[in-house]
Amino acid sequence: DIRSAKAVDMLIAELEKQLASKEKQPFLSEHIAVQLAKMGDKKATPTLIKMVDKSFVLREVKKKKKLSKDEKKQAKLAKRGQEISIRMKGAEALGILGDFSAIPSLLKVANSKPDSEFNMQNEKIIFYEAKVWASDAVTRLLDNKVQAEEFIKTAKAFIKSTQEIVDKIVKNAKKQVKKRNAKKTNKPD
């Protein structure tokens, strides 16, 4: 029986191994996490909490080959994307598992500042995925009215701050379009 305690223990051990590894396999970690959650054994909770913890980082692997500045930037961005993906799936798995003891860890992620990184064009990318999935998991688990109301306040503040970012981006985009159009009209034929 795949749902046996032995299978759960084996999957937890493999996920722990993946999380401790310098060269993680994000897709494997994500799939193991979701399968553990579907099995419903709350023994998996501490390991899944490790996945969403902000201190979880993918360690840089020492390469023999010297990387250019652009290659280092690309590698850093790729690693950050993998980290975000693992944290997101960990939050999703905790929501599926339904262990109320995970609420404090999920709230920590949901209430934290979103992760960010600069892309190759030196534009800031904001990663909301872990925060959104942790928030989704919290909404599935909260059964206390006071906690729920507090979470709603936090969620409203998050939505407001996100809208402010979107408004700023729209304003800057309109300004750039206006500049480009002005340059086009000033060009001689």
C-alpha positions as a Markdown table, in Angstrom:
| # | Residue | x | y | z |
|---|---|---|---|---|
| 1 | Asp | 0.0 | 0.0 | 0.0 |
| 2 | Ile | 1.6 | 3.3 | -1.2 |
| 3 | Arg | 0.0 | 5.1 | 1.7 |
| 4 | Ser | 1.8 | 3.0 | 4.3 |
| 5 | Ala | 3.8 | 4.6 | 7.0 |
| 6 | Lys | 7.0 | 3.2 | 5.4 |
| 7 | Ala | 6.2 | 5.0 | 2.1 |
| 8 | Val | 5.6 | 8.2 | 4.0 |
| 9 | Asp | 8.9 | 7.8 | 5.9 |
| 10 | Met | 10.7 | 7.1 | 2.7 |
| 11 | Leu | 9.3 | 10.2 | 1.0 |
| 12 | Ile | 10.0 | 12.4 | 4.0 |
| 13 | Ala | 13.6 | 11.1 | 4.0 |
| 14 | Glu | 14.0 | 11.8 | 0.2 |
| 15 | Leu | 12.5 | 15.3 | 0.6 |
| 16 | Glu | 14.9 | 16.0 | 3.5 |
| 17 | Lys | 17.8 | 14.8 | 1.4 |
| 18 | Gln | 16.7 | 17.1 | -1.5 |
| 19 | Leu | 16.4 | 20.1 | 0.8 |
| 20 | Ala | 19.8 | 19.5 | 2.3 |
| 21 | Ser | 21.5 | 19.0 | -1.1 |
| 22 | Lys | 23.6 | 21.6 | -2.8 |
| 23 | Glu | 22.2 | 20.6 | -6.1 |
| 24 | Lys | 18.5 | 20.4 | -5.6 |
| 25 | Gln | 16.1 | 18.9 | -8.0 |
| 26 | Pro | 13.2 | 21.4 | -7.6 |
| 27 | Phe | 10.6 | 19.4 | -9.6 |
| 28 | Leu | 11.3 | 16.3 | -7.6 |
| 29 | Ser | 11.0 | 18.2 | -4.3 |
| 30 | Glu | 7.8 | 19.8 | -5.4 |
| 31 | His | 6.2 | 16.5 | -6.5 |
| 32 | Ile | 7.3 | 14.7 | -3.3 |
| 33 | Ala | 5.8 | 17.5 | -1.2 |
| 34 | Val | 2.4 | 17.4 | -2.9 |
| 35 | Gln | 2.3 | 13.6 | -2.7 |
| 36 | Leu | 3.1 | 13.7 | 1.0 |
| 37 | Ala | 0.3 | 16.2 | 1.5 |
| 38 | Lys | -2.1 | 14.0 | -0.4 |
| 39 | Met | -1.2 | 11.1 | 1.8 |
| 40 | Gly | -2.4 | 13.1 | 4.7 |
| 41 | Asp | 0.3 | 12.1 | 7.3 |
| 42 | Lys | 1.0 | 15.0 | 9.5 |
| 43 | Lys | 4.5 | 13.6 | 10.1 |
| 44 | Ala | 5.4 | 15.4 | 6.9 |
| 45 | Thr | 4.6 | 18.9 | 8.4 |
| 46 | Pro | 8.1 | 19.8 | 9.8 |
| 47 | Thr | 9.7 | 18.9 | 6.5 |
| 48 | Leu | 7.1 | 20.8 | 4.5 |
| 49 | Ile | 7.6 | 23.8 | 6.8 |
| 50 | Lys | 11.3 | 23.8 | 6.0 |
| 51 | Met | 10.3 | 24.2 | 2.3 |
| 52 | Val | 8.5 | 27.5 | 3.0 |
| 53 | Asp | 11.0 | 29.0 | 5.5 |
| 54 | Lys | 12.5 | 32.2 | 4.2 |
| 55 | Ser | 15.9 | 31.0 | 5.4 |
| 56 | Phe | 15.7 | 28.3 | 2.8 |
| 57 | Val | 18.2 | 29.2 | 0.1 |
| 58 | Leu | 19.8 | 27.3 | -2.7 |
| 59 | Arg | 23.5 | 27.4 | -2.1 |
| 60 | Glu | 25.7 | 28.3 | -4.9 |
| 61 | Val | 27.5 | 25.4 | -6.4 |
| 62 | Lys | 31.2 | 26.0 | -7.1 |
| 63 | Lys | 31.8 | 25.8 | -10.8 |
| 64 | Lys | 35.2 | 24.9 | -12.2 |
| 65 | Lys | 34.6 | 27.2 | -15.2 |
| 66 | Lys | 34.9 | 30.9 | -14.6 |
| 67 | Leu | 31.5 | 32.6 | -15.3 |
| 68 | Ser | 31.1 | 36.0 | -16.9 |
| 69 | Lys | 29.2 | 38.7 | -15.1 |
| 70 | Asp | 26.1 | 38.1 | -17.2 |
| 71 | Glu | 26.4 | 34.3 | -16.7 |
| 72 | Lys | 26.6 | 34.8 | -12.9 |
| 73 | Lys | 23.5 | 37.0 | -13.1 |
| 74 | Gln | 21.6 | 34.5 | -15.1 |
| 75 | Ala | 22.6 | 31.7 | -12.8 |
| 76 | Lys | 21.5 | 33.7 | -9.7 |
| 77 | Leu | 18.1 | 34.5 | -11.3 |
| 78 | Ala | 17.6 | 30.8 | -12.2 |
| 79 | Lys | 18.5 | 29.7 | -8.7 |
| 80 | Arg | 16.1 | 32.3 | -7.2 |
| 81 | Gly | 13.3 | 31.0 | -9.5 |
| 82 | Gln | 13.9 | 27.5 | -8.3 |
| 83 | Glu | 13.9 | 28.6 | -4.7 |
| 84 | Ile | 10.6 | 30.5 | -5.1 |
| 85 | Ser | 9.1 | 27.4 | -6.9 |
| 86 | Ile | 10.1 | 25.1 | -4.0 |
| 87 | Arg | 8.7 | 27.5 | -1.4 |
| 88 | Met | 5.5 | 27.9 | -3.3 |
| 89 | Lys | 4.9 | 24.2 | -3.6 |
| 90 | Gly | 5.7 | 23.7 | 0.1 |
| 91 | Ala | 3.0 | 26.2 | 1.0 |
| 92 | Glu | 0.6 | 24.5 | -1.4 |
| 93 | Ala | 1.4 | 21.1 | 0.2 |
| 94 | Leu | 0.8 | 22.5 | 3.7 |
| 95 | Gly | -2.6 | 23.8 | 2.6 |
| 96 | Ile | -3.5 | 20.4 | 1.2 |
| 97 | Leu | -2.2 | 18.5 | 4.3 |
| 98 | Gly | -4.4 | 20.7 | 6.6 |
| 99 | Asp | -2.2 | 20.6 | 9.7 |
| 100 | Phe | -3.1 | 23.5 | 11.9 |
| 101 | Ser | 0.4 | 23.6 | 13.4 |
| 102 | Ala | 1.7 | 25.0 | 10.1 |
| 103 | Ile | -0.4 | 28.2 | 10.5 |
| 104 | Pro | 2.4 | 30.2 | 12.2 |
| 105 | Ser | 4.9 | 29.3 | 9.5 |
| 106 | Leu | 2.5 | 30.0 | 6.7 |
| 107 | Leu | 1.5 | 33.4 | 8.3 |
| 108 | Lys | 5.2 | 34.3 | 8.5 |
| 109 | Val | 5.5 | 33.8 | 4.7 |
| 110 | Ala | 2.2 | 35.4 | 4.0 |
| 111 | Asn | 3.1 | 38.5 | 6.0 |
| 112 | Ser | 6.7 | 38.8 | 4.8 |
| 113 | Lys | 8.0 | 41.1 | 2.1 |
| 114 | Pro | 8.0 | 39.4 | -1.3 |
| 115 | Asp | 11.3 | 38.1 | -2.7 |
| 116 | Ser | 12.8 | 40.1 | -5.5 |
| 117 | Glu | 15.7 | 39.8 | -7.9 |
| 118 | Phe | 17.1 | 41.9 | -10.8 |
| 119 | Asn | 16.9 | 40.4 | -14.3 |
| 120 | Met | 19.4 | 40.8 | -17.1 |
| 121 | Gln | 18.0 | 44.3 | -18.1 |
| 122 | Asn | 18.5 | 45.3 | -14.4 |
| 123 | Glu | 14.8 | 45.5 | -13.9 |
| 124 | Lys | 13.5 | 44.4 | -10.5 |
| 125 | Ile | 11.4 | 41.2 | -10.6 |
| 126 | Ile | 9.1 | 40.7 | -7.6 |
| 127 | Phe | 8.2 | 37.1 | -6.8 |
| 128 | Tyr | 4.8 | 36.9 | -5.1 |
| 129 | Glu | 4.3 | 33.2 | -5.6 |
| 130 | Ala | 5.4 | 31.9 | -2.1 |
| 131 | Lys | 3.4 | 34.7 | -0.4 |
| 132 | Val | 0.3 | 34.0 | -2.4 |
| 133 | Trp | 0.4 | 30.3 | -2.0 |
| 134 | Ala | 1.1 | 30.6 | 1.8 |
| 135 | Ser | -1.9 | 33.0 | 2.0 |
| 136 | Asp | -4.1 | 30.5 | 0.2 |
| 137 | Ala | -3.0 | 27.8 | 2.6 |
| 138 | Val | -3.8 | 30.0 | 5.6 |
| 139 | Thr | -7.3 | 30.7 | 4.3 |
| 140 | Arg | -7.9 | 26.9 | 4.1 |
| 141 | Leu | -6.6 | 26.3 | 7.6 |
| 142 | Leu | -7.9 | 29.3 | 9.7 |
| 143 | Asp | -10.9 | 28.4 | 11.8 |
| 144 | Asn | -10.5 | 31.0 | 14.5 |
| 145 | Lys | -12.5 | 34.2 | 13.9 |
| 146 | Val | -9.9 | 36.5 | 15.5 |
| 147 | Gln | -7.1 | 35.0 | 13.5 |
| 148 | Ala | -9.2 | 35.2 | 10.3 |
| 149 | Glu | -10.0 | 38.9 | 10.9 |
| 150 | Glu | -6.3 | 39.7 | 11.5 |
| 151 | Phe | -5.3 | 37.9 | 8.4 |
| 152 | Ile | -8.0 | 39.8 | 6.4 |
| 153 | Lys | -6.4 | 43.1 | 7.6 |
| 154 | Thr | -3.0 | 41.9 | 6.5 |
| 155 | Ala | -4.3 | 40.7 | 3.1 |
| 156 | Lys | -6.0 | 44.1 | 2.5 |
| 157 | Ala | -2.7 | 45.9 | 3.3 |
| 158 | Phe | -0.9 | 43.5 | 0.9 |
| 159 | Ile | -3.4 | 44.2 | -1.9 |
| 160 | Lys | -3.1 | 47.9 | -1.3 |
| 161 | Ser | 0.7 | 47.9 | -1.5 |
| 162 | Thr | 0.6 | 45.7 | -4.6 |
| 163 | Gln | -1.9 | 48.1 | -6.2 |
| 164 | Glu | 0.5 | 51.0 | -5.4 |
| 165 | Ile | 3.3 | 49.1 | -7.2 |
| 166 | Val | 1.1 | 48.5 | -10.2 |
| 167 | Asp | 0.1 | 52.1 | -10.3 |
| 168 | Lys | 3.7 | 53.2 | -10.2 |
| 169 | Ile | 4.6 | 50.8 | -13.1 |
| 170 | Val | 1.7 | 52.0 | -15.2 |
| 171 | Lys | 2.7 | 55.7 | -14.6 |
| 172 | Asn | 6.3 | 54.9 | -15.6 |
| 173 | Ala | 5.2 | 53.0 | -18.7 |
| 174 | Lys | 3.0 | 55.9 | -19.8 |
| 175 | Lys | 5.8 | 58.3 | -19.3 |
| 176 | Gln | 8.2 | 56.1 | -21.4 |
| 177 | Val | 5.6 | 55.8 | -24.2 |
| 178 | Lys | 5.1 | 59.5 | -24.2 |
| 179 | Lys | 8.9 | 60.1 | -24.4 |
| 180 | Arg | 9.1 | 57.6 | -27.3 |
| 181 | Asn | 6.2 | 59.2 | -29.1 |
| 182 | Ala | 7.8 | 62.7 | -28.6 |
| 183 | Lys | 11.1 | 61.4 | -30.1 |
| 184 | Lys | 9.3 | 60.0 | -33.1 |
| 185 | Thr | 7.4 | 63.3 | -33.8 |
| 186 | Asn | 10.7 | 65.2 | -33.5 |
| 187 | Lys | 12.6 | 63.1 | -36.1 |
| 188 | Pro | 13.2 | 64.7 | -39.5 |
| 189 | Asp | 11.8 | 62.9 | -42.5 |
